[in-house]
Amino acid sequence: MTAALVPESRENTAPVQSTYTPCGVSRDGIGGWRIMFKELAESRRLIWLLILRDISVRYRQSILGYVWAVVPQIVMVGVFAFLHASRVLPIGGTRIAYVAYALWGISVWQLFAGCLLSCANSLVSSGSLVSKVNFPREALVIAALGQPTFDFLVRLAPIVVVFIWYGVVPWWESVFIPLVLLPVMLLALGLGFVLSIANLVIRDTGNALGTALTIGMFLTPVLYPPPVRWPFFLVNHLNPLSPLLAASHDLIAQGFLTKPEMFAAVCLLALVLALGGWRAFRVTISRVAGYA
């Protein structure tokens, strides 16, 4: 009876099971990833409600409503189409009508830029939730993808009209374009995870990001075909968004990818960046939540 009360030696004692918490993800290895995906699955309803909230806030008190989602792209393309037609701005030949080419390109760019800006500002715009409510904070960043995606769907209406007007008939392989746009959103999400933390600590990050995106649009073949001269060719080659934009144009104009290896490489980069940014976000958010 007495022997039963004697504790086992230290060598024979089984390892103590750890209790994982969001703050300890950095020390949990594979277990940390399991927790992250589990909490993400449990937060799916919260993410959906946040998406509906963002869309409602954007359009609820707007007189022109959805018009604001399409006016900027139409104005931008109209200016460049005029400069192209008047030969003020020489632009190389495109495989489809220039207006259709530019309108699609600027729509994809606005999807990327909108997702990135929304993700970067997600924590700042929800400061009270970040500092006072206990929930997976990445739900705010992921939900920020919803409203720019909805805006992109609204912009498809004038794109269809322009395609019909100029007689552009996309190949049937265009149905795979959503698979091309998914890496675009993953790139924005991965960068957004990191920039949301930076913007929470240093509020100048949002202003700097807006300037960087304005410059970045002209370094990406959004309104013109990919450049062939040095050093612009190198800039386009290193820009991860360029192969994704080119892939979408390929599916519309000819039904196959001209550079599938570059597309595959950028897809892998987008996935790694999204997962790495998410992990970095989970490791950091507990330390900076007080800045909200």
C-alpha positions as CSV (number, residue, x, y, z in Angstrom):
1,M,0.0,0.0,0.0
2,T,2.8,2.4,0.9
3,A,4.7,1.6,-2.3
4,A,1.7,2.7,-4.3
5,L,2.0,6.2,-2.9
6,V,5.6,6.6,-3.9
7,P,5.9,8.7,-7.1
8,E,7.7,7.3,-10.0
9,S,11.3,8.4,-10.6
10,R,11.9,11.4,-12.9
11,E,13.4,9.1,-15.6
12,N,10.1,7.0,-15.8
13,T,7.8,10.0,-15.8
14,A,6.0,10.6,-19.1
15,P,6.6,14.0,-20.7
16,V,4.2,16.7,-19.7
17,Q,1.7,17.5,-22.4
18,S,1.8,21.2,-23.5
19,T,-1.2,23.4,-23.7
20,Y,-1.1,25.4,-26.9
21,T,-2.2,28.9,-27.1
22,P,-2.2,31.5,-29.9
23,C,0.7,33.3,-28.2
24,G,2.8,30.1,-28.2
25,V,2.5,29.2,-31.8
26,S,6.2,30.1,-32.4
27,R,7.3,27.3,-30.1
28,D,4.9,24.6,-31.2
29,G,6.3,23.5,-34.6
30,I,3.9,21.3,-36.5
31,G,1.4,21.6,-33.6
32,G,1.3,25.3,-34.1
33,W,0.2,24.9,-37.7
34,R,-2.5,22.5,-36.6
35,I,-3.8,25.0,-34.1
36,M,-3.8,27.8,-36.7
37,F,-5.8,25.9,-39.2
38,K,-8.2,24.6,-36.6
39,E,-8.9,28.2,-35.3
40,L,-9.2,29.4,-38.9
41,A,-11.9,26.8,-39.5
42,E,-13.7,27.7,-36.3
43,S,-13.6,31.4,-37.4
44,R,-15.2,30.9,-40.8
45,R,-18.6,32.3,-39.6
46,L,-16.9,35.3,-38.1
47,I,-14.9,35.9,-41.3
48,W,-18.1,35.8,-43.3
49,L,-19.9,38.3,-41.0
50,L,-16.9,40.7,-41.2
51,I,-17.0,40.5,-45.0
52,L,-20.7,41.3,-45.0
53,R,-20.0,44.2,-42.6
54,D,-17.3,45.7,-44.8
55,I,-19.5,45.5,-48.0
56,S,-22.5,47.0,-46.2
57,V,-20.4,49.9,-44.8
58,R,-18.9,50.7,-48.2
59,Y,-22.2,50.9,-50.1
60,R,-24.9,51.5,-47.5
61,Q,-24.6,55.4,-47.4
62,S,-23.3,55.9,-50.9
63,I,-25.5,57.7,-53.4
64,L,-23.9,56.3,-56.5
65,G,-23.3,52.9,-54.9
66,Y,-21.6,50.5,-57.2
67,V,-20.7,53.1,-59.7
68,W,-17.7,54.1,-57.6
69,A,-16.4,50.5,-58.1
70,V,-16.1,51.0,-61.9
71,V,-15.6,54.7,-62.4
72,P,-11.8,54.8,-61.6
73,Q,-10.9,51.9,-64.0
74,I,-13.0,53.4,-66.8
75,V,-11.5,56.9,-66.4
76,M,-7.9,55.4,-66.3
77,V,-8.4,53.3,-69.3
78,G,-10.1,56.1,-71.2
79,V,-7.1,58.4,-70.6
80,F,-4.6,55.8,-71.8
81,A,-6.8,54.8,-74.8
82,F,-6.9,58.5,-75.9
83,L,-3.1,58.8,-75.5
84,H,-2.7,55.6,-77.5
85,A,-5.1,56.6,-80.3
86,S,-3.5,60.1,-80.6
87,R,0.0,58.5,-80.6
88,V,1.1,60.7,-77.7
89,L,2.0,57.5,-75.8
90,P,3.3,54.8,-78.1
91,I,2.1,51.4,-76.9
92,G,3.0,48.1,-78.6
93,G,0.5,45.8,-80.3
94,T,-1.8,43.7,-78.1
95,R,-3.4,40.4,-78.9
96,I,-6.9,41.8,-78.3
97,A,-8.3,45.3,-78.7
98,Y,-6.3,47.7,-76.6
99,V,-9.3,49.0,-74.6
100,A,-10.3,45.5,-73.6
101,Y,-6.7,44.6,-72.8
102,A,-6.2,47.6,-70.6
103,L,-9.6,47.3,-68.9
104,W,-8.9,43.7,-67.9
105,G,-5.4,44.6,-66.8
106,I,-6.4,47.5,-64.6
107,S,-9.2,45.3,-63.0
108,V,-6.7,42.6,-62.0
109,W,-4.3,45.3,-60.6
110,Q,-7.1,46.9,-58.6
111,L,-8.0,43.5,-57.2
112,F,-4.4,43.1,-56.0
113,A,-4.0,46.6,-54.8
114,G,-7.4,46.7,-53.1
115,C,-6.8,43.4,-51.3
116,L,-3.3,44.6,-50.1
117,L,-4.5,47.9,-48.9
118,S,-7.5,46.4,-47.1
119,C,-5.4,43.8,-45.4
120,A,-2.8,46.3,-44.4
121,N,-5.4,48.6,-42.8
122,S,-7.5,45.8,-41.3
123,L,-6.1,45.9,-37.8
124,V,-6.0,49.7,-37.6
125,S,-9.6,50.0,-38.7
126,S,-10.7,47.5,-36.0
127,G,-8.6,48.8,-33.1
128,S,-11.1,48.1,-30.4
129,L,-11.6,44.5,-31.5
130,V,-7.9,43.8,-31.6
131,S,-7.2,45.2,-28.1
132,K,-10.3,44.1,-26.2
133,V,-11.8,41.0,-27.8
134,N,-10.2,37.6,-27.7
135,F,-10.4,35.9,-31.1
136,P,-8.0,34.9,-33.9
137,R,-6.9,38.3,-35.2
138,E,-6.0,36.9,-38.6
139,A,-9.8,36.7,-39.2
140,L,-9.7,40.5,-39.7
141,V,-6.9,40.3,-42.3
142,I,-8.5,37.4,-44.2
143,A,-12.0,39.1,-44.1
144,A,-10.4,42.2,-45.6
145,L,-10.1,40.3,-48.9
146,G,-13.9,40.2,-49.2
147,Q,-14.8,43.7,-50.2
148,P,-12.1,44.1,-52.9
149,T,-13.2,40.8,-54.4
150,F,-16.8,41.9,-54.4
151,D,-15.7,45.1,-56.2
152,F,-13.8,43.0,-58.8
153,L,-17.0,41.1,-59.5
154,V,-18.9,44.4,-60.0
155,R,-16.2,45.5,-62.4
156,L,-16.8,42.5,-64.6
157,A,-20.0,44.1,-65.9
158,P,-18.2,46.9,-67.9
159,I,-15.5,44.4,-69.0
160,V,-18.2,42.1,-70.6
161,V,-19.7,45.1,-72.3
162,V,-16.3,46.2,-73.7
163,F,-15.5,42.7,-74.8
164,I,-18.8,42.5,-76.7
165,W,-18.3,45.9,-78.2
166,Y,-14.9,45.1,-79.6
167,G,-15.8,41.6,-80.6
168,V,-13.4,39.9,-78.2
169,V,-14.4,36.3,-77.7
170,P,-12.4,34.7,-74.9
171,W,-11.3,31.0,-75.4
172,W,-13.2,28.4,-73.3
173,E,-10.0,28.0,-71.2
174,S,-10.9,31.4,-69.7
175,V,-13.0,29.5,-67.1
176,F,-9.7,28.7,-65.4
177,I,-9.0,32.4,-64.8
178,P,-10.2,32.2,-61.1
179,L,-7.2,29.8,-60.6
180,V,-5.0,32.6,-61.9
181,L,-6.5,35.2,-59.7
182,L,-6.2,33.0,-56.5
183,P,-2.3,33.5,-56.4
184,V,-2.9,37.2,-56.9
185,M,-5.0,37.3,-53.7
186,L,-2.5,35.0,-51.9
187,L,0.3,37.5,-52.7
188,A,-1.8,40.3,-51.4
189,L,-2.7,38.3,-48.3
190,G,0.9,37.3,-47.5
191,L,2.1,40.8,-47.8
192,G,-1.0,42.1,-46.0
193,F,-0.3,39.9,-42.9
194,V,3.1,41.6,-42.5
195,L,2.0,45.1,-43.4
196,S,-1.0,45.0,-41.1
197,I,1.4,44.5,-38.2
198,A,3.7,47.3,-39.5
199,N,0.8,49.6,-40.0
200,L,-0.4,49.0,-36.4
201,V,3.0,50.0,-35.0
202,I,3.9,52.7,-37.5
203,R,0.9,54.4,-39.1
204,D,2.9,55.9,-41.9
205,T,3.0,52.4,-43.4
206,G,-0.4,52.9,-45.0
207,N,0.6,56.1,-46.7
208,A,3.8,54.6,-48.0
209,L,2.0,51.6,-49.3
210,G,-0.4,53.8,-51.3
211,T,2.5,55.6,-53.0
212,A,4.3,52.3,-53.7
213,L,1.2,50.8,-55.3
214,T,0.9,53.9,-57.6
215,I,4.5,53.4,-58.7
216,G,4.1,49.7,-58.9
217,M,1.2,49.9,-61.4
218,F,3.5,51.5,-64.0
219,L,6.2,48.8,-63.3
220,T,3.7,46.1,-64.1
221,P,2.3,45.5,-67.6
222,V,-1.2,46.6,-66.6
223,L,-1.9,49.2,-69.4
224,Y,0.7,48.1,-71.9
225,P,2.3,44.8,-73.1
226,P,5.4,43.4,-71.3
227,P,8.4,45.5,-72.2
228,V,11.3,43.9,-74.2
229,R,14.0,46.5,-73.7
230,W,16.6,46.6,-70.9
231,P,16.3,47.4,-68.0
232,F,12.5,47.4,-68.1
233,F,12.5,43.8,-69.2
234,L,14.4,42.8,-66.0
235,V,11.9,44.8,-63.8
236,N,9.0,43.0,-65.5
237,H,10.7,39.6,-65.2
238,L,11.3,40.1,-61.4
239,N,7.8,41.4,-60.7
240,P,5.8,38.5,-59.3
241,L,2.5,40.0,-60.5
242,S,3.6,40.1,-64.1
243,P,3.4,36.3,-64.8
244,L,0.0,36.2,-63.2
245,L,-1.3,39.1,-65.3
246,A,0.2,37.6,-68.4
247,A,-1.3,34.2,-67.7
248,S,-4.8,35.7,-67.5
249,H,-4.2,37.5,-70.8
250,D,-3.0,34.2,-72.3
251,L,-6.1,32.4,-71.4
252,I,-8.3,35.1,-72.8
253,A,-6.4,35.7,-76.0
254,Q,-5.2,32.2,-77.0
255,G,-6.3,29.6,-74.5
256,F,-2.9,28.4,-73.2
257,L,0.0,29.7,-71.1
258,T,3.0,31.0,-73.0
259,K,5.2,30.7,-69.9
260,P,3.8,28.0,-67.6
261,E,7.0,27.5,-65.7
262,M,7.0,31.2,-64.5
263,F,3.4,30.9,-63.6
264,A,4.0,27.8,-61.5
265,A,7.0,29.5,-59.8
266,V,4.9,32.5,-58.8
267,C,2.1,30.3,-57.6
268,L,4.5,28.5,-55.3
269,L,5.9,31.9,-54.2
270,A,2.4,33.2,-53.4
271,L,1.6,30.1,-51.3
272,V,4.8,30.3,-49.4
273,L,4.4,34.0,-48.8
274,A,0.8,33.6,-47.6
275,L,1.7,30.8,-45.1
276,G,4.9,32.6,-44.0
277,G,3.1,35.9,-43.5
278,W,0.4,34.1,-41.5
279,R,2.9,32.5,-39.2
280,A,4.8,35.7,-38.7
281,F,1.5,37.4,-37.9
282,R,0.6,34.9,-35.3
283,V,4.0,35.1,-33.6
284,T,3.9,38.9,-33.6
285,I,0.3,40.0,-33.0
286,S,0.3,39.2,-29.2
287,R,3.2,41.6,-28.8
288,V,1.8,44.6,-30.7
289,A,-2.0,44.3,-30.0
290,G,-1.6,47.1,-27.4
291,Y,-0.8,49.6,-30.3
292,A,-4.4,49.3,-31.6
